[in-house]
Amino acid sequence: MFALPQVLAALTPAFTGEWLPCAAAAHHPGLPEAAVFAWGMLEVRLAPGPFEVDVLGCVLQPHGGVGSSFPALERARATLDAAARRQLPQAWFEWDQRGDPERPLVWWGVDPATGNLPPLHPDAEEGFLHALLRAGGPADPRVLRAASTIRAAARGHGRILGVGWLRSRGIERARVFVEVGRGALRAFLGAVGWPGDLDLAETWWDRAIPPWEPGFLQLELGPDVCPYLGLEPRQTRQGFGNRVHHERWLASLVDAGLAHPARCAALLAWSSPFETGAGPILRSFHTKLVTDGNAITAAKAYLGFTTRPGA
């Protein structure tokens, strides 16, 4: 486990060129000094323009975990107490650069397979998903119904990985994270009633996701499934995986005017271990395309880091 401020400070020499503004992330006022995180990420935009950096940290088995704590984690544990005390493999905390430092977003990792936990019966899975959404505050029954629709579709085309609320941003929506097979995007989005341009989503999905891998979606739920859609390839691994695919994918973002060439070049370099006096920090990255249903509105990069060997 590590503390985000310390690891980000150790990474400061790596924040050069396009990533120079990332050095300020170590001083985000909301980051706890507690050493409780297994992974971290910085979220940045790939397009030219203002540079904002959001910080994310992952806590393994957050319910009743051991070690240090911090107020947002204690509130998260209280939420899990209200959600039938089911053990979760992980929780992600996200501190927006301009958000309330005391109220990060919380994304619950709900897929048992990611934590070697036994699978839930389908009925229990739905009940637990609803319990988590209710535990975050009053939940519109229509949001719960939309979540059930996504859960049912995911069982046929993929699996639900996470869920959380956007309330810390003043937005009364839930967000659901889903893994979907590369060839199942259109069928899945059709099954959940996503109100966007399926051709647009499928075109960019086929560019982003290698034929041999699944991909990841983020959907938002209000009274219905919202037009927002996030499309994500897998996180790169140490050793980089298929570099040719990543180069082609980032080049397509540049060609479409969605990314700055220098930022993409810097992203490709964020893949090798960064040596520090305390040992190596392993680095990886992934990207996300955001659509409002009719057009691509943003391309983002996530600079991952961990001190866990083999991660």
Buried (B, 14 or more C-beta within 10 A) or exposed (E): BBBBBBBBBBBBEBBEEBBEBBBBBBEBEBBBEBEBBBBBBBBBBBBEEEBEBBBBBBBBBBBEBEEBBBEBBEEBBEBBEEBEEBBBBBBBBBBBBEBEBEBBBBBBBBBBEBBEBEEBEEEEBBBBBBBBBBBBEEBBEEBBEBBEBBBEBBEEBBBBBBBBBBBBBEEBBBBBBBBBBBBBBBEBBEBBEBEBBEEBBBEBBBBBBBEEBBBBBBBBBBEBBBBBBBBBBBBBEBEEBEEEBBEEBBEBBBEEEBBBBEBBBBBBBBBBEBEBEEEBBBBBBBBBBBBBBEEBEBBBBBBBBBBEEEB
